[in-house]
Amino acid sequence: MNKHEKINYLELPSKDIAKTKEFFKEVFSWDFEDFGNEYTAFDDGTIKGGFFKSTLHCSMQNGSVLIVFYSSNLEETQNKVEKADGKIINEIFTFPGGRRFHFSDPTGNEYAVWSDLGV
C-alpha cells in the first residue's frame, strides 16, 4: 500500500491519560505505549495515534473533526461504551446507509460508531 500523502497518525487531547487508556482498552482493545506522564501512543490495529495531556476536548459543537468507528453490533458497542463510563451524546439513529450513535469518552472527546447492519 502506498503511504505517500495518506493519513498516518492522529493526536487527541486528554484531561486524564489514565482514564483514557482504561476506556479504550476496555471498549476497543487498544494497545498503548507511554512517553512520560503527559503523552501516550495508541495502536488500534489499523491506525496509530496518541493522546496528549490537555484541558481541551474534541467535539462537533466546537467544530472538531469526528472520528467514527465501525461496529458489526451497534447495541453491543453502545453497551460497552456505557459500561466503561462513556457518555452517550446521541442515541442510535438512522441515516441513509446505516445507523449510528455519538458518545464521549470519560474526558469529554466526542466520537461516533456506525453500522450498515440491522438497518
C-alpha angles and dihedrals in degrees: 000000000000110000095185111124094351125129104273109169140011127210123197135179122248129190090199118024094192093053091046092052093046092050097049093043091052099043104031104016094238122173120227138199118194123221102190124311097301104050137047128177122216136203118195093181092259107046135015130219145136147239120228126198109262142143089227129087138197120248137153088236088063091048095256126153113262118232109211124200125201122229131185088204111037097182092050092051091048090052091051091050092051094046090052092055096262116147121231107228097177121017118227111300135172128244131170104296101014153339132279147169134209125225141170125226118235091274096052106261112142123228137162134220121205139183136188090203124092094024 
